[in-house]
Amino acid sequence: MSQHILTAVAWPYANGPRHIGHVSGFGVPSDIFSRYQRMAGNKVLMVSGTDEHGTPIQVQADKEGVSARELADRYNRVIAEDLTSLGLSYDLFTRTTTDNHYAVSQEIFKGLFANGYIFPRTTMGAVSPTTGRTLPDRYIEGTCPICGYDGARGDQCDNCGNQLDPVDLINPRSRINGETPKFIETEHFMLDLPAFAEVLGSWLQSKQGEWRPNVLKFSLNLLGDLQPRAISRDLDWGVPIPLDGWRDRDDKRLYVWFDAVIGYLSASIEWARRSGDPDAWRQWWQNPDARGYYFMGKDNIVFHSEIWPAMLLGYNGEGSRGGTPGSLGKLALPSEVVSSEFLTMEGRKFSSSRSVVIYVRDFLARYDADALRYYIAVAGPENQDTDFTWSEFVNRNNGELVAAWGNLVNRSISMAAKNFGAVPEPGDLTDADRALLARSRDAFPAVGAELGRSRFKNAVTEAFDVVRDANRYLAEQEPWKLKDDPERVKSILHVALQVVDDAKTLLTPFLPTSSNKIHAMLGGEGVWSGMPRIDEVDENGGTPYPVITGDYTGAATWASQPIHPGVPLAPPTPLFPKLDPKIVDEELARLGE
């Protein structure tokens, strides 16, 4: 039975271009998952956008001598173009600076406030002594008062996982210029997280055996120290606070993390309106059979397994204070939080300021998008921190994509095209023929089960085992030596082409661009797997902005489809370029510049 599947993808921050470490956490895994779910017959809604509010945007804008809006406009477009080039199949990739997002964010605030889960409190806020501007929690570092870790941030310690407040840090310092922040009294609105401790605990416990162990363990450990958390900031760039006496103030806005997680809902609502059915989003947010999967890097787990669920529970009136759902109705909690670990680069943490980085745009200008997608799937940070090295990238491209998969496709199609000009009719099949065909068919439920559980490395490894078995089959059958037995050659090549077609399908979630090429090489017509595009849209006749969208209703289905004898075949073109090993030295030299 078809299900509604929400793929909620972490919102990349629009203060600069994204690097390959970013897309290994939120981008490629979410697209692999979504493409598989569509092929399996489910109704997928994949949404995200650029996160454009908060002090970091203002800080970067000041550095570049532009307004916050100008900066957000620029990087919204850069990021949208890069993610499109990577083949990420968003139904809608939008932005947080839309009127729609403002309205939905304010509605969630009002619902939480009406149910008693938001309250005002005077707190100590950090400001820069030199500029007078508020410093966001994540822009303050110091020593953790709980575990003693020296690199703790003002909102949490990545070493022990505890939630922190900047004023509690030992020897706090600004990450912007190293100065010691000044703490002053300021009034803010707080989200009463302790009011959700019991219901969050029960909800998280129900995920035992379903979530990745690292995500669940981290989330459960946070329950013992939930504290009220500020959801407003002293800033003029962001969503206004929707209360009398506050909405017209130019010095208070909703905290960027609060409105960013609401973006999953606001993007769904925007998509529905643009689709022509304003209520269509409800099938993914209020249908009891729908499932919602949230993809991000591990530094964002707390926002998706604690804070966003608490906000939804509070809006639904399901915390310790009770309440009633707001005007949008009762909203669904995440079904799973799919978090990846960190990707480092040549043994070092990604750092734009230290030039230890390769941006998505620069990577794709030199190398194939599917090659990067494959690397992330097979060697990325799915369950543990992983190091990207140029030598491994070259080895996997040349040894697996070129020598194994590309070689199988090329020699199978080229032999059939040269000898018969079309897909050959098979004769009597041998045990070896039938064994390979069964192996190929049996891979669909095995690979699909791994993809459905977001176990991408296991899935792509299983799919590539089919490729290796097919190469072994051709090496053993040696059709190029059977010049006196054309009927046997026909059977061998028919089997090989059938397995190429099957493997193309198995690899489509990982390698959509090359799978589309193989579909055409095998005589397929029309679109196999839809690719994203950028549309220019506006709100009520305002300034146009780019969104990623697409028609993903291609022919791709998660099943072995019989190939048809007689379909014309043309000599194939190489599927992947072989990389010169010397690029390792060249890329390492770039890192050292």
N, C-alpha and C positions, 0 to 999 in steps of 0.2 A: 504494500500500500504506500502511495506517495505521501511524504511528509513535507511540512514547511520547515525549512532549515534557515535560520538566521546566522550568517557569518559576520560577526562584529569585529572589525579589524582596528587595532590601535591607531590613533590619529597622529600622524607624523607632525612634528612641531615646525612651523613655518618661519624659522629664524635662519634657515640656510638649507642647502641641498642635503639630501640623505645619502649616507654611504652604505656599502654592502653589508655592514654589520647590522644596520637598522632593518633592511629588508629581509635579512636572514631570520629575524625574530618575528616580525608581524606580516611581511608581505608575501613571500613565496609560500610559506606553510599554509596560509589562509587560502591562497589561490589553488594550490594542489587539492586541498580539502573541498573547496567549492566546485571545482571542475569535476571531481569524482562524484560528488553528490548530485550534480546535474545529470551526469551520465547514468547514474543509478536510478534516475526518474524522479528525484525529489525537486521540490520547488524552492530554489535558493534565492535568498536576498542577501547580497554581500554589500555592506555599506561601510563607509568611513569618510575621511576628508582631512583637510589640514587644520591643525589646532593653532589658532591665530591670536589668542589673547594672552595677557599676563605681562609681568615685568621683563622677562627675557626678550620678548619681542621689542619692547620699548628700548631696552639696553642696546640691542643690536641695531635698531633704527638710529639711535643717537650716534653710534659708532660710524654708521654709513651716511649720516647727515640727511636722512629722509624721515618722513612720518611713519608711525607704526603701520598705518593702513597701506602706504606705498610699499613697505617692506613685505607685509603679508601678501599683497597682490603679486609681487614679483615671485616669491618663493612658492606660493600656491600654484602658480603656473609651472614653474620649474619642476616641482615635485609631481604634479599631475602628468607632465610629459614623461618624466622618468619612469613612473610606475606603469604608464601605458606602454612604453617601450619594453618593459619587462614582461608584458603580457598579463598583467593582473586584471582579472575579469570582474571588476566592480560593477554592480548594478547601478550604484551611485557613489561617486567619490566627490564630496562637496567641500564645504568649509564652515567654520564656526562663526563667521562674520555675516551671516545672513539674517534677515528679519525673521525667517522661520525658526532658526536656531535660537534667537533671542526669545521669541515667544514661548517655545517649548521649554527652554531652561527656566524662564520665569514662572511657568505653570507648575513645574516640578517643585520649585522653591515655595510657591504659595501653598501647594498641597501639603508639603512637609511642615510648613509653618502653621497651617490651620490644624493639623493633627498634633501639634505640640512637640515636634521633633527638631525644631530650630528655635534657638533663643539667643538674645543679645548678651554679650559679656564684655567687660573691659579687660583687655589683655595688654601684654607688653609686646610691641611690634618693633622689628628691626628696621632701621633706616641708615642710609649712608651719610656719615658726617659731612662729606664734601658736597654731595648733590642734594641731600634732603629727601631723596626718593626712597620709597619702601624697597627693602630687599626681600625677595621671595625666599621661603624656607630653603629651597634647594640651592640657593646661591650663597648659603652660609655653611661653612665647614668648621669642624672643631673635634674635640675629643668626646667620645660618647661617655656620658656619666654612668652608664650601666656596665658596659664591658671594657671600656678604656680604649676602644679603637680610635685611631687619630683621624681617620678620614670620614667620620660620620657627617651626614647632612642634617640640615635644620628640621627636616620632616621625619626622617627615619635613619636608623643605622643599618647599613647593608651587611655589617658583620654579624650582629645579633638579631636583626630583624625588628627591633622595638621601635614603636612610634615615639618621636621626640618633638620637642618644642625648641626653637632656636635659643631661647633664653636659658635653657638647661645645659647647653653645650659648654664644655670647658675650653677656654681660650678660643672663642668663636672668631672667625675671620671671613671677610667677604671673598667670594671666589672671583669677583669682578676685578678688584684691585688690591686685595690683601689687607685692606684696612679693617680695624676692629669696629663692628657695627655699634650704633647707639640704640638703646632700647627705650622707647617712650610708650606712655599709656595711649591706647586707642580702643575704640569700641568696634566690636565685630560680631557677626552672627556665627553661631556655632551649631554644628550638626551633632546631636546627642547620640553618639555611637554607643555608649553604655546601655542605652535603652533597647539595643538590638542584640546584646550579647547572647541571651538565651536562644532566641529564634535563629540567629546566625549559627550558633553552635549546633543546633539540631539539623539545620540545613546542610552545614558542612559535613557533619557525621554521616548524613545520608549519601554522600558522594564517595564513601570508602569503596575502593575497587573500581571506580569509574574514572576518577581524575588521575593525572600524573602524580606519583607519590610526592615529588618535591613540592608541587604546588599545594597539595592538601596539607602536608606537614607544616609548611610555612604558614599557611592560613590559620590552621588550628592553633599554632603557637602564639598568634597575635591576639587571640580571644581573651587571654588573661589580663591584658593591659590596655583595653580599649578606653580611650579618653575622648571627651568632646573635641571636635576638630573645627577650626575656623573655616568658614566657607565664603568669607568676604575679604577684601584687601583694600588698602589705601592706594588707589590708583584711578586714573581717568580713562584707561583703555580696557574695555571689557563689557560684560552684560550688566546693565543697571539693576539695582536691587528693587524689586517690584512692590515696595511698600510706601504708603504715604509718609512724607518726610525724608525719604531716602531715594526715591526714583529719580529726582531731579538734581541730586548732588553730583558734583563733578570730581569728588575725591574718594568715592566708594564704589566698588564694583564687586560682582561675584568672583570668587577665586577661580583661577583658570582651570584647576583640576576638577572643580565642581561642575562647571558647564561643559568641560570636554567629554566626560563620560556620558552626559545626557545626549551628546552628539549621535550616539548609536540610535536613539529614539528619534531625534529630530531629523536625521538623515533618512530614516525609514519613512517618516511622515512626508518629507520633501519628495522622496521617490514616488510615493503613492500619488501625491498631487500631480507630479509631472507625468505619471502614467495614465492619468485621466480618471482614476478611481480614488478619491481622497481617503477612503476608509480601507484601502487594500492593505495598509500596514498592519491592521489589527490581526490578520491571519498569522503573522509572525510573533505578535506580542500578546495576544489574548486567546489564541487557540490552544486548548489544553494539550493537544497532540504535537504542537510545534516544539522545536528544539533550538536553543540558542548557544552558539559556540563563539567564545571570545579569544582572540589571538593577540599576543603581545610578548615583549621581552620580560624577563623575570623581575626587572626593577619596577614593573607596573602591576605586579600581582596584587598588592594590597588594595589598589583602587578598584580592581575587578572582582576580587573574592571577598572583600569586606565592605568597602565604602559604597560602591555602586549597588550591591545587593541591599545594603542598609537603606539607601535612598529609595530604592524601589519598594522595600517593605514599608518604609514610613509613608510613602505616597499612597500605598495600598491600605494603610491603617492597620498594619500587622506587627507593629512593635509592641513594647510593653505598655504603652499608653493607649493602644487601640486606635480608633479613628475610622474614617470612611475614605474610600478612593476618591481622587480628584476627578476633574471633568473628563480626563482622557480614559478613565476606567482603570480596572485592575491590570497591572503590567507584570509580565513574566520575568522571573529571575533567570540568570544564566544556567544553562544545562551543564556546561563545562567551561572552565578557564584553561585554555591551552597555551601554556607559557613555555617559551624557549629560554635556554641559558644564553650566555654571552659569546659572541664571536670576537676573538682577538686576531691580530694580524702580525704574522712573523714574530710571535712571542710577545707582542706589545699591545696594550690597550689602544683601541681606536682613539685618535686625538687629532682633530682638525688643526688645532693651534700648533701641534708638534709635527704636522705633516705625516702622521702615521694614519693614513686614510686613503681610501680610493672611493670616490663618489660614484654612484650608480651611473650617472651620465658619462663619466670618463671611462668606466669599465665597458659599457655597452658601445662606446665609440670604437673600441679596439677588439672586443670579443663578443661571441655569440650569446644572446640572452638565454637560450636553452642550456648552454654550457654552465652559466652561473646558476641557473635553477637546479640543474642536476647536481652540481657541487653542494649546494645548500641542502638538497634532499639527502644525499648519500653521506655527506661528511660535515653537515652543519651542526649547530648547537642544540639539537633536539632535547637531549637529556642531561648534558653536561657542557661546561665551557669548552669551546673548541677553537683551535688555532687555524686560521686561514694561512696557507703558504702558497707561494707562486709555484713551487716545484710540484706540490700535490695537485694543484689546479691543472697544470700542464700534463701531468701523468694521467690524471683521470680523463681529461679531454682526449688525449692521444690514445691511451690504452683501452678506454671503455667506450666513449662515444664514437671515436673514429675506427679503432681496430676491431671492436666487437660489434656494436650496433650498426654503424655506418657500413662496415664491411659486409655484414649479413644482408643489409638492404641492397647494397650496390651489386654484389655478385649474384644474388637471387634474381633481381629484376633484369640485370644486364644479360645474364645467360638465357633467361626466358625470352627477352626481347630479341636477342641476336638469333636464337635458334628457331623461335616460333612466331615472334611478332605479337604475341598475345598470351594471356593466361592459358597454359596448356590443359587439356583434358586428362585427368588421371586414369591410369589403368588399374589393375589389381594392386592393392596395397599390401605391403609386407608388414611383419610384426614391428619392425623398426619405424615404418611410416606411421602406423596406428599408435605406437607408443608416444611418438613426438606430438602428434595431434592431440592425444589425450592429455599429455603434460601441459600443452598450451591451454586447452580448455579449462583444465583444473586450476590453472593459476588465477582465474577470474575471482572465484569466491575467496581464495587465499589472500590475494593482493587487496581485494575490496574490503575484507575484514580488517586488515591493517590500516587502510586509508580511513575507514569509518571511525577508527579509534585514534586517529592522528599519529599513527606510528609510521612516519614517512620513510625513515631509513629502512625498516623492515620491508615496507611495501616495494620500494624501488629496487631493493636487493633481490627480492623474489621475482620481480618482473625481469630483471637482467639475467637471472638464472635461466629463464626461458630462452633469452637471446643466446646465452652460452651453449645451451643444449642444442639449439638449432645450428649453430656454427659447428659443433661437434658432429652433428648428423651429416651435414654437407661434407665435412672432411672425411667421414667414414664411407659415405655413399659414392663420392668422387664422380659426379655426373659428367664432368669434363672429359673423363676417360672412356665413357660409354658411347662412343661414336657409332658402334654397330647395333646399339639397342635404343633407338629413339623413343620407344614406348616407355621404357623404364626411366629414361631421362625426363619424359613428361610427368610421370608420377612423382619423381623426386622433386622437380621444380614446383609442381603444384603444391606439394606438402610444404616446401620451403616458403612459397609465397603466402600460403594460408597462415603459417606461423609468423611471418613478417607482418601480415595484417593484424593478427591477434596481438603481437607485441606492440605494434603501433598504438592499438587501443589501450593496452595496459600502461603504456608510457605517456599517453595523452595528458593526464593531469600534471605530469612533471615537465613534459617537452611538447607543449601545444604547437609551437611554430613548426618544428620539424615533423611532427605528426601530420599536420596539414599538408606538408610537402609530400609525405609518403602516400597520403590519401590520393593526391593527384597523380603521383607516379604509378599507382596501381589502377589507374583508370577511373577513380572515384569522381563523381560530379558534385557540384555545389559545395557548400561549406561543411567541413567536418567538425571542427571545434571553433566556436566563435571567439573573436579577439576584441579587445576593448578599443574604444575610440574616444576622442575628446570632442564634446559639444560645447558651444558657447551659449550660455543661458543668462537669463536675468530674472529679477523679481519685480513685478509690476512696472516694467519698462525702465528699470534702473540700469546701472552700469553692468555690461555683460561680464561674466566670469566663466572660466573653464570648469567643466565637470567631466569625470570619467564615467562612461556608461557603455552599453553594448547590447547586441542581440546575440544571446548565447544558445539559441535554439537550433544548433546545427545537428548533423546526422549522428554525432558521437553518442553511442550507447554502451553501457558496461556489459558487453556480451561478445562472444565469438560470432562473427557474421561470415557465412560461407562466401568465399570468392567465386566468381563466375567464369568458367572457361570461355574463351573467345574475346574477352575484353582486351582491346589493343593496349600494347605496352610500348613505351619509347625508352631508349637508353637513359638511365637515370643520371642526375647530376650529383656530385658529392654532397652528403648530408651535413657534414661538419668539416671545417678546415682543420688540417693538422697544424699544430702550433710548433714553432721553432723553439727548442729548449733554451736558446739564448735569451728568450724574453724574460727568463727568471732573473738573469743578471741585470737586464735593462730595468725591470720593475723594482728590483731591490736598490738599484742606483737611484731611481726616482724617490724611493722612501728615504734615502740618505741625503737628499738635496736640502 
